[in-house]
Amino acid sequence: MKIFYDFLPIAVFFIIYKLYGIYPATASAIIISVGQVAYFWLKNRRFDMMQVVTLLVIAIFGGATLILHNDMFIKWKPTILNWLFALVFWGSHWFGEKTILRRLLEEKIKLPDQIWIRLNYLWICYFLIMGTLNLIVVYHFSTDVWVNFKLFGMLGLTLVFALLQGMYLAKHMSKEIEHHDPR
């Protein structure tokens, strides 16, 4: 369910874009993102760093889009966000004892050290590819195609990546379970 919560600003952006255009859609995405961060804080009394980073990027690039009346800023936002995440995931290999993915998930999933590292690198590649694909669509297709790609293409690719990752993890999780069988 979290993936749909995370894609809420994109879905709202899509709907408002189809009804009113790029600038109202940009403003609505900023408002929804502020609402998500506020809701999370009110519910949990802490911030989700990914949501905060997303809000900062959409506020900066969306704000530039609205102030300068230039839609290229909002079109670059998914690339900047994905590349920032790739940089954070890559940096987690060098800072701290665990990768960011391991810190986020190890209480729920038990995996060998090497698999955590490999999984983190897969996410880095995913973020780099998604950022690059966004730029390809931005510069080679219309704004309408970009908006459709942003919702359907990115969501679809994320679901495919999550499914492939799940299959990869299932293979390694079953080995880890067998390895730790107390019988």
N, C-alpha and C positions, 0 to 999 in steps of 0.2 A: 504493500500500500504506500510505502514511503516514496517510491518512484513516481506515483501519480500525484502525491502532495508536492514533490519537487518540480513536477511539470505543470503545476497549476498556473504559475505566471505565464508560461508559454501558451497554454490553452486559452487563457483570458486574452493574451496578446493577439492570438489568432482570431478569436471571435470579434474583438473590437476592431482589429484591422479590416476584417471582411465587411463590417458594418460602417466604419467611420474613417478608416485610413491609418497610416503609419504613426502619425503624431499622437492621436488619442490612444492608440494601442500601446505606444511607448509609455505614456503617462500612466495608463492603467497597470502595466507590468511593474512599474516602479511602486505604485500604491499597493498592489498585491504583495510584492516582496517585502515592503515595510510591514504590512499586516502579518505576513508569515513569521517574520522575526519577532514581532511583538507578541503574537499568539504563543510561539514557542517559549519565549521568556516568561510570559504570564503563567503558562502551564507548568514549566519545569524550573523556573527561577535560575536559569542559566541560558547562555547563548549556544546555538549550534554554529560552530565556526564556518562550516561550508555555507550555511545560509547567510551568515554575515558577509563573507567574501563575495557571494553572489549578489547580495544587496549592494555592496559597495561598487562592484563592477557595473551593475545595471544603473545605479544612481549616477555614476560618473559618465558612462557612455550614453545612457538614456537622457541624462540631463544635458549633455553636449548636443545630442540630437535635437532636443526641444529648444534649447537656447539658440543654437546656430542654425536651426531648421535645415539640418543635413542628415539624412537617414543612414549615411555610411557609418556613423558612430554606432548606432544600434545594431547594424549588420555585423560589425566587427566584434560586438560583445561576446557572442558564443565562442569565437576563436580565442579571444583574450582569456575568457574564463577557463576554457579547456586547457589552454597552454599554461595558465597559472596553476591549475590542478596538477598538470604533468610535472611542473617545476617543484611543487610541494611534495609530490610523491617521490620524485627523484631525490630531492633534498633529504627526505627521510632516510635514505640509505646511508647518508653521511653524518646526520645529526641524531643523536640518541642511539639507544641499543636495539630498537625495533623499528621496522618500517611503519609508516602511518596506517597502512591497511591492517597490519598485525595488531597495532594498538587499538584500532577500532573494532576488530572482529574476533580476537583470540579468545575472549570469554565465551563466545558462541560456537566457535569452530576450532578444533584441534588439528594442527597440521605440522609436518616437519619444517624445520627452519628454511631449508632450501625451497620448499614450495611457497612459503610466505614471500621470499625474495622474488621468485619467478612470478608470482601473482601480482606483486607490486609493479614489476616491469611490464606485465601485460596491461595493467591500468595506465601506466605511463604511455605506452604505445597507443592505447585506445584514445586517450585524451589528445595526443598529438595528431592522430588521424582525424578525429572529429573536428578539431580546430582547422585543419587543412581542408577537409571536405567543405566546411562552412565557407571558407574563402573561395574555393572553386565555384560554389553555387553563387556567392555574392557577385563575383566578377564575370560569370559567364551566363547568368540567367536573370530574368526579371525579378522585381521585388515580390510579385505574386508567387513565383516559383520558390524564392527564398523563404517566404513565410510558410508555405506548405512544407518545404524541406525541414524547416526549424521545428515544426510540430511533428509531422508524420515521419519524415526521414530520420531525424535524430532520435525520436522515441523508438522507432522500429529498430534502428541500429543498436540502441541501448538495450532493448529487449533481447535481440539476437546475441549481443555480447554477454549479457547476463546468463542466458541459456547455455552458451558455450562454456562460460566460466563455471556454471553449476555442474555441467558434465565433467569438466576437468577436475573440479573439487571433489565430486562424488567418487571418482576413481582413487584419489589420494586419501580421502577421508575413510573409505572402506579399508584401505591398507593400514591406516593409522589405528583404526578400531581393532582390526585383527591383531596388530602388533601389541596392543595394550590389553588384549583379552586376559582377564585374571584367572581363567580356568587352567 
